[in-house]
Amino acid sequence: MKQKLIDKFQNKEARVAVIGLGYVGLPLAVVFAKAGYKVVGIDSSKEKVESVNKAQSYIGDVPSEELAGLVATGTLCASTDYAELSNCDAVSICVPTPLGKTGDPDMSFVLAASEEASEYLHAGMIVVLESTTFPGTTREILLPALENGSAATNGKLQVGEDYFLAFSPERVDPGRTDWTTANTPKVLGGVTPNCLEVATAYYGNAIETVVPVSSPDAAEMVKLYENTFRAVNIALANELLLMCERLGLDAWEVLDAAATKPFGFMKFTPGPGLGGHCIPIDPQYLSWKLRTLQYNARFIELATEINGEMPRYWAQRIQDVLNDAGKPVKGSRVLILGVAYKKDVSDLRESPALDIIHLLCSKGAFVTYHDPYVATLEIEDLHFTSVPDLSGALQEADCVVIATDHTCYDWDEVRDAAQLIVDTRYALGR
């Protein structure tokens, strides 16, 4: 069965399903389709499914023109019906893994996808989980779900012999054109050696570089460590900003000078806080897992505390700047430039700009925003629409806050038109 499945991948005869058509799933489905596989994307959202089948992309990294060619040839389609899995040789699960209100991992999406996959599991199929999660998820949650599935009951199917299971962490960085789903090295960990061999054949025909590791647990840990590394170092840069303020120093001068060292230093920069689905959340998965083992991940907890307080720091900074100009924050007109979590994308997930807006509103400020990528947004019971006239809004605002440094902004215009500026991104330079 292993060799039969490998041959299907090598001959591009395999039919592939991608569960979850979001920021990770849709680009992956496109890469598989471009590699020559027949691909069906499965999502519970009828709107997403209809958009894909109409070749109308809702993901910035996937041009509609690229989608149109694949849909027109029948290489890629989408469905809400999980029964499509019964005809598939491979399944990649790319569903969300958010944190619950108490900070615990919310595995409901993974569990739901696992149950659906188990119902249609059959001999000659490989299942790969891509959703970021804690070490042990593939073995402790996905494997039992598949073993308990209708097709695998009573020992009918054996992992590593009849069907195959692996974990491969997604490494999507929205908005990048240099490193994409196709050329970013792909880490793979199989439940058994046979599982790894099949997974390598599956992804190796679509992704430029495959990096095998000894187990799915190791692959799960790779992703968490990558983003914990970034979160901790960003926290250090944020704390540098706070320390330099106390010392009367320019943090950016210190950073730029330190970055001239050609070895032993990697430059991370301070900002309004952490955003995106990965960096603010992934370290919490690792910290939660270790708490179950009576271990306190102190670096993670400290980094989370520092990064989480940055929106409050900037809200206070805005209040201080207004106060120095003789204006109370209450009633002042504050214009937020950019609300996406990073520049040149529309992704609002965990964006620190939203926290800054909420804090300013709670202080009585009259807040508006402009973002060319985000037309409207909701923050609790508040509704906002991006201002249509940026030039007029810059002149009318008592204070302009640069929260996201989109490259389309004319910073000279911002500098000339604004009365007061708080630059959380160092977009204007020192």
Order of alpha helices (4+ residues) and beta strands (2+ residues): alpha-beta-alpha-beta-alpha-alpha-beta-beta-alpha-beta-alpha-beta-beta-alpha-beta-alpha-alpha-alpha-alpha-beta-alpha-beta-beta-beta-alpha-beta-alpha-beta
